[in-house]
Amino acid sequence: MLRRSSGGTWKGCWRGRGEARAKRVKSRYPRTNMLNRRNLLRAVIAGAVPSALVLGQDKPKRSPDVPYVPTTEAAVEAMLKLAGVKKTDVVYDLGCGDGRIVVTAAKAYGARGVGIDINPERIKEARANAKKNGVEHLVRFEENDLFEANISEATVVTLFLLSNINLKLRPKLMKDLKPGTRIVSNTFDMGDWKPEREATVGSPDDIDSYLSHHLYFWTIPAKK
Ligand SMILES: C[S@@+](CC[C@H](N)C(=O)[O-])C[C@H]1O[C@@H](n2cnc3c(N)ncnc32)[C@H](O)[C@@H]1O
């Protein structure tokens, strides 16, 4: 309810309320906190801290290299089959989207899995997907740039990226993965690294699955 201030103006009334509020805020947030909050704001303006973090928004820390297009369910099954996934495997999906590949590997084969995606929205969906399918104990999802993630534990890596991103990723796969680690890519190859096996799913003319039609398989060679 508005009250006239002692000064007799509505403006004075708001000033009086503002001062009282400032006192309440000051007592709730001691000076050090106020300073930290101000510094944080300065850091955001200077671009040192992403504003999305401070505002709690779910934005990727940088633009994804590839847009989100899910692998069809039929192709997920075919990719896991092509990789020969078994219970003892640790399946990493780099750019995991809604987590369907690692969730299916856990549900169908009892394999452990890790999904990495730069988009926090995808990570939320993937965790919900794992919960819905009762495999939370077998999988985890990490919001991260796939180029920076630790992938050394993987025994199987799945990809649905782009040819140029596969090529950019190739040195990391060679460096970080153990010899014998199997790699399966949906649709996109690895340039002059010829696949050991290939498989197809459905018809290339089917509009729903033309991007989940051709699959490639490689294994990491022995270190030189
Ligand atoms: C084509 S979708 C594939 C999703 C899932 N792997 C599948 O097959 O259903 C590519 C995914 O990669 C993610 N992505 C793109 N660039 C990335 C990066 N640098 N690091 C991590 N994830 C990335 C996107 O957010 C998107 O979810």
The ligand as an ORCA input file, in Angstrom:
! r2SCAN-3c Opt
* xyz 0 1
  C      23.913    -34.721    -34.847
  S      23.717    -34.583    -33.104
  C      23.987    -36.270    -32.587
  C      23.302    -36.626    -31.285
  C      23.504    -38.080    -30.825
  N      24.883    -38.460    -30.827
  C      22.745    -39.013    -31.697
  O      23.388    -39.684    -32.522
  O      21.515    -39.089    -31.582
  C      25.239    -33.745    -32.625
  C      25.313    -33.348    -31.172
  O      26.637    -32.865    -30.932
  C      26.565    -31.786    -30.012
  N      27.794    -30.998    -30.178
  C      28.126    -30.192    -31.211
  N      29.358    -29.672    -31.030
  C      29.820    -30.162    -29.856
  C      31.051    -29.996    -29.129
  N      32.052    -29.240    -29.580
  N      31.186    -30.659    -27.953
  C      30.169    -31.446    -27.486
  N      28.991    -31.620    -28.130
  C      28.819    -31.003    -29.304
  C      25.287    -31.069    -30.367
  O      24.810    -30.303    -29.284
  C      24.366    -32.232    -30.742
  O      23.618    -32.667    -29.633
*
